[in-house]
């Protein structure tokens, strides 16, 4: 049962119990153990000593047998110890509440500011909480700096060196899809569907889209009037080049589209080896391959 909050101590105790969903007796027992630890540190072995704690006022006295053995001035130490235990419980409750809130945002786009860079790990301030962006979730061509504003994909909450940590990403394919969802109403409404994504984060991406509604151009919807929609995504990703491609059920046609901007290619599919042989005219060969083979590599991933 809750203790009537007549004092500051009882009020704080009630707050902890209601937020943590624990009985007051459990918190009081934690305080008693902390007080015994404080006694051991400053005085002597507390064996046989009983802590008497007034759950309303927070006043403490120590007894051994029936004798009061409270050292002079120990009441102040005990009060400070009780306060620390309660504040710690409140902080734990607040952290749990924040983690619960962000666990509901897993799989969405969040905004944050780079707070610090510790070696390869970037710490992001999300407002109510901190998140970390490990090296594998970073876009390798991006240079991060303190106070930089970013949009990030919330990967999940994992157990780390400091307990549970919120993990965010700038390299995930889901970040690209989430940004398009924010910029393109047809994607968020389901009229246009993202079928596949191939991405080399910070450099170039290919995204294949299809429409489930007659008369809706999926590529045009994603590009936007004068390219305004796709440009907004490119700007957020640090000028990462993005090819928007119309998804085709016909695999040969899809591979041809994936090799854009190369044109006039011909495709032969080998069903046994699950490979495709592509022939391109001489003047289109360098476009089909791309710089360092990037275009054909992304087309292979996409298809």
ABEGO torsion letter per residue (X at the ends): XBBBBABAAAAAAAAAAAAAGBBAAAAAAAAAAAAAAAAAAABBBABGBBBBBBAAAGBBBBBBEABBABBBGAAAAAAAAAAAAAAAAAAAAAAAAAAAAAAAABGBBBBBBBABBBEABBBBBAGABBBBBBAAABBAABBBBBGBBBBBBBAEBBBBAAEBBBBBBAABAAAAAAAAAAABAAAAAGABBBABBBBBBGABBBBBBBBABBGBBAAAAAAEBGGAAAAAAAAAAGGBBBBBBBBBABAAAAAAAAAOABBGBBBBBBAAAGBBBBBBBAAAAAAAAEBGGAAAAAAAAAX
